[in-house]
């Protein structure tokens, strides 16, 4: 039976579930350590203010002592309701301990969860045992009511160990890569169907972390097709019941801002066009779809 006792699960399945956005600060290039400390608090506040009209939850990608505590402090001030913290490198004791401490500080301020690692098994940045070691350390320090998970591309859930890890599943399901010939409406339906199928197979909650259409980089991707994707994706609702005591959750927008450094790092032109907001924090039409949920 699903552990609905977790506050996060209660909030996700409640009458007014939050709308999350996958957030990397718009003015942060994390490839250089010095940039973590150069990131201004006023920049974080400008980001979170720009997104607040459509979103009241944040999904993070990692922990850094120079800025993650500031992100949560500003989110609290702006009345965000839920934050899913993250550990980018499970081999980093500093990240694990930092996230645990931040969760203890804010357990009464937000409905919290923790992602231990992002796509690192599939792309060989770490091994599964690194997840289990990090999880054991985290559990000793984390408040008992905070669930944990990891995140992999859909292909990663062929592993029974990945499916069994933590308290819920948080896959990245990208039709842009896995079903590139689908249009936005068909792609949105496919992503939802895969998430529900995974929830049925795993018999555990699935919170779909990353999906969507970019708004540039190839002729097929425009602001209009990005909007069409999110309209089709959200139309059936952000929560789908899967059996008597399980669910799939679709209330996460990917991603907050266009990030040009991602295209430089990956060599893929589309990687800088995922944002629901521009580098200047201006909303694309797709952001309006999310804002409509809050009206």
C-alpha positions in Angstrom: 0.0 0.0 0.0 1.3 3.5 -0.9 2.5 5.5 2.1 0.2 8.4 1.8 1.3 9.4 5.3 4.1 11.4 3.6 3.1 15.0 3.7 4.3 15.4 0.1 2.0 12.7 -1.1 -0.9 14.2 0.8 -0.3 17.5 -0.9 0.1 16.1 -4.4 -3.1 14.1 -4.1 -5.1 16.8 -2.2 -7.8 19.1 -3.5 -5.4 21.9 -4.5 -2.1 20.3 -5.6 0.9 22.5 -6.2 2.3 23.3 -9.6 6.0 22.7 -9.6 8.7 24.0 -12.0 12.1 22.5 -12.5 14.4 25.3 -11.5 18.0 26.1 -12.2 18.7 29.8 -11.6 18.6 31.8 -14.8 21.9 33.6 -14.2 23.9 30.5 -12.9 26.3 28.5 -15.1 27.1 25.8 -12.6 30.1 24.5 -14.6 32.4 26.9 -12.8 32.4 26.7 -9.0 33.0 30.4 -8.6 29.6 31.2 -10.2 27.8 29.6 -7.3 29.0 32.3 -5.0 28.7 35.1 -7.6 24.9 34.4 -8.0 23.1 37.4 -6.4 20.2 36.9 -4.0 18.4 39.6 -6.0 18.7 37.4 -9.1 17.2 34.4 -7.2 14.4 36.6 -6.0 13.7 37.9 -9.5 13.5 34.4 -10.8 11.2 33.1 -8.2 9.0 36.2 -8.5 8.7 35.8 -12.2 7.6 32.2 -11.8 5.2 32.7 -8.9 2.2 33.6 -10.9 2.1 30.1 -12.4 3.9 28.0 -9.9 4.0 27.3 -6.1 6.5 24.4 -6.0 10.1 24.0 -7.0 12.1 21.0 -8.2 15.8 21.5 -7.7 18.8 19.7 -9.3 21.5 19.8 -6.6 22.7 21.3 -3.4 25.3 24.0 -3.0 25.9 25.7 0.3 26.4 29.1 -1.3 22.9 29.3 -2.9 20.5 26.5 -2.1 19.7 27.8 1.4 19.1 31.2 -0.2 16.7 29.7 -2.7 14.6 28.2 0.0 14.7 31.3 2.1 13.3 33.4 -0.8 10.8 30.7 -1.7 9.5 30.7 1.8 9.1 34.5 1.7 7.2 34.3 -1.6 4.9 31.6 -0.2 6.0 28.6 -2.4 4.3 25.6 -0.9 6.5 22.7 -1.8 10.1 22.0 -2.7 11.7 18.8 -3.9 15.4 19.1 -2.9 18.1 17.3 -4.8 21.5 15.8 -4.6 23.4 16.0 -7.9 26.4 13.9 -6.8 25.4 11.1 -4.4 29.1 10.5 -3.8 29.3 14.0 -2.1 28.8 13.8 1.7 28.7 17.5 1.7 25.6 17.5 -0.6 23.9 14.7 1.3 24.4 16.4 4.7 23.5 19.9 3.3 20.2 18.7 2.0 19.4 16.9 5.2 20.1 20.0 7.3 18.1 22.2 4.9 15.2 19.7 5.2 15.3 19.9 9.0 15.3 23.7 8.9 12.3 23.9 6.5 10.2 20.8 7.3 7.4 23.0 8.7 7.7 25.5 5.8 7.2 23.2 2.8 6.0 19.8 1.7 9.4 18.3 1.0 11.0 15.4 -0.9 14.6 14.6 -1.9 15.9 13.4 -5.2 19.2 11.5 -4.8 20.9 11.8 -8.2 19.8 12.7 -11.7 20.4 10.4 -14.6 23.8 9.4 -13.2 23.4 5.6 -13.6 22.3 5.8 -17.2 25.1 8.2 -18.1 27.6 6.6 -15.8 28.4 9.4 -13.5 27.9 7.1 -10.5 26.9 3.5 -9.7 23.8 2.2 -8.0 25.7 1.4 -4.9 26.5 5.1 -4.6 22.8 5.7 -4.4 22.3 3.2 -1.6 25.3 4.6 0.4 23.9 8.1 0.0 20.4 7.0 1.0 21.6 5.3 4.1 23.4 8.4 5.2 20.5 10.6 4.3 17.9 8.5 6.2 19.8 8.9 9.4 19.7 12.7 9.2 16.5 13.5 7.2 13.2 14.1 9.0 11.2 10.9 8.9 8.3 12.4 7.0 10.4 13.4 3.9 10.3 10.8 1.1 13.3 10.2 -1.2 13.7 9.0 -4.8 16.1 9.1 -7.6 15.6 10.2 -11.2 16.6 8.4 -14.5 15.5 8.6 -18.1 12.7 6.2 -18.9 15.1 3.5 -20.1 16.7 3.5 -16.6 13.5 2.0 -15.2 14.2 -1.3 -16.9 16.4 -1.9 -13.8 14.4 -3.5 -11.0 16.9 -1.9 -8.5 16.1 1.6 -9.7 12.3 0.9 -9.6 12.7 -0.3 -6.0 14.8 2.6 -4.8 13.4 5.1 -2.3 9.7 5.9 -1.6 8.5 6.9 -5.1 9.6 7.1 -8.7 10.6 10.4 -10.5 11.4 9.6 -14.1 12.4 11.9 -16.9 10.2 10.9 -19.9 11.1 12.9 -23.0 9.2 12.1 -26.2 11.6 14.6 -28.0 14.3 12.0 -27.6 12.4 8.7 -27.4 9.5 9.4 -29.9 10.9 12.3 -32.0 8.3 11.8 -34.8 5.3 12.6 -32.6 3.6 15.9 -32.7 3.0 17.8 -29.5 -0.5 16.4 -28.7 0.5 12.8 -29.4 3.8 13.3 -27.5 2.0 14.6 -24.4 -0.3 11.6 -24.4 2.6 9.2 -24.8 4.5 10.7 -21.8 1.5 10.4 -19.6 0.7 6.8 -20.7 4.3 5.8 -20.0 4.2 7.3 -16.5 0.9 5.5 -15.7 2.3 2.2 -17.0 5.3 2.6 -14.8 3.2 3.3 -11.8 1.2 0.2 -12.5 4.3 -2.0 -13.0 6.1 -0.6 -9.9 3.0 -0.4 -7.7 4.4 2.9 -6.4 3.7 6.6 -7.0 5.2 8.2 -10.1 5.9 11.9 -10.2 7.0 12.7 -13.8 9.9 15.1 -13.3 11.0 16.1 -16.8 9.0 16.1 -20.0 7.9 18.7 -22.6 8.7 20.4 -25.9 11.5 23.0 -26.5 10.5 26.1 -28.3 13.4 26.2 -30.7 16.5 24.4 -32.0 14.7 22.6 -34.8 11.8 23.6 -37.2 9.4 21.3 -35.3 9.9 23.2 -32.1 8.3 26.6 -31.7 6.6 28.6 -29.0 3.3 27.4 -30.4 4.2 23.7 -30.4 5.6 24.1 -26.8 2.3 25.6 -25.7 0.3 22.9 -27.5 2.3 20.2 -25.7 1.6 21.6 -22.3 -2.1 22.2 -23.1 -2.5 18.6 -24.1 -0.4 17.3 -21.2 -2.3 19.2 -18.5 -5.8 18.8 -19.9 -6.6 15.5 -18.2 -5.5 16.9 -14.8 -2.3 16.9 -12.8 -3.1 13.8 -10.8 -4.2 10.4 -12.2 -5.3 7.6 -9.8 -3.6 4.3 -10.5 -5.5 1.6 -8.7 -7.0 2.0 -5.3 -4.0 3.4 -3.5 -1.5 4.7 -6.0 -1.1 7.7 -8.3 0.8 9.4 -11.1 1.5 13.1 -10.8 1.9 15.4 -13.8 2.2 18.8 -12.2 5.9 19.7 -13.0 6.8 22.1 -15.7 10.1 21.6 -17.4 11.9 23.8 -17.2 12.1 27.3 -15.7 14.4 29.3 -17.9 16.3 29.0 -21.2 19.9 27.9 -20.3 22.3 28.5 -23.1 25.2 26.8 -21.3 23.3 23.5 -21.6 23.6 23.6 -25.3 27.3 24.5 -25.1 27.9 21.5 -22.7 25.8 19.0 -24.6 26.3 20.1 -28.2 22.6 19.8 -28.8 21.0 23.0 -30.0 17.6 22.3 -28.5 19.0 22.2 -25.0 18.9 26.0 -24.6 15.2 26.2 -25.6 13.4 24.2 -22.9 12.5 27.2 -20.8 9.0 28.3 -20.0 10.6 31.7 -19.5 13.4 33.4 -21.4 16.8 34.3 -20.2 15.3 37.7 -19.4 12.5 36.1 -17.4 9.9 36.8 -20.0 7.1 34.2 -20.2 6.7 32.1 -23.3 3.1 31.2 -24.3 3.5 27.8 -22.5 3.9 29.6 -19.2 0.4 31.0 -19.7 -1.0 27.4 -19.7 0.5 26.8 -16.3 -0.7 30.2 -15.0 -4.2 29.2 -16.1 -4.2 26.3 -13.6 -4.0 28.8 -10.8 -7.0 30.8 -11.8 
